[in-house]
Structure formats: C-alpha cells, structure tokens
Amino acid sequence: MKKRIVKIKKVPVELYKILKFENLASSGGEAKFMIVDGFVKVNGRIETRKRKKIYPGDTVETGGLVLEIHIQSQVT
C-alpha cells in the first residue's frame, strides 16, 4: 500500500472533499459515488457517509493508497 501525507488547514474536512482535492476523484460528485459505493475506508473501516468529518490522525484509504491526515502547522 502506498502512503501519502495530506496536510489540511481547517478542521474538520468532509471526506468527499479530501478525495477531490487529492485528485483521487475528478469531481465532488465522483468522490461521493466512490464513498456511497463502498470504495473508501476511514481508519480501516468502509465509510459510506459522504460528509463524514475527517480530522488530523485519521487515515483515508482508496485504490491502494492510504492518506494520512495531518494539520498544516501555522507559521508565525
């Protein structure tokens, strides 16, 4: 399984938006279909809620890729 770190600025982020912004789906609609059809796991469990809130520390898995969610640190 290939891993990728995803840094988010705002918490929480809806699951379908992560798939869209990481180019794992070509649109928000496609991302929602992937989720509803059972092709996405969150923290190792199949997730079918499109608007599932994703937080730092969560993992999102689809298509042989694992996304590790981190918060983007603020530069002061």
Secondary structure as GFF3:
##gff-version 3
##sequence-region A 1 76
A	DSSP	beta_strand	2	8	.	.	.	ID=ss1
A	DSSP	beta_strand	13	14	.	.	.	ID=ss2
A	DSSP	alpha_helix	15	21	.	.	.	ID=ss3
A	DSSP	alpha_helix	28	36	.	.	.	ID=ss4
A	DSSP	beta_strand	41	42	.	.	.	ID=ss5
A	DSSP	beta_strand	45	46	.	.	.	ID=ss6
A	DSSP	beta_strand	53	54	.	.	.	ID=ss7
A	DSSP	beta_strand	59	62	.	.	.	ID=ss8
A	DSSP	beta_strand	65	71	.	.	.	ID=ss9
###
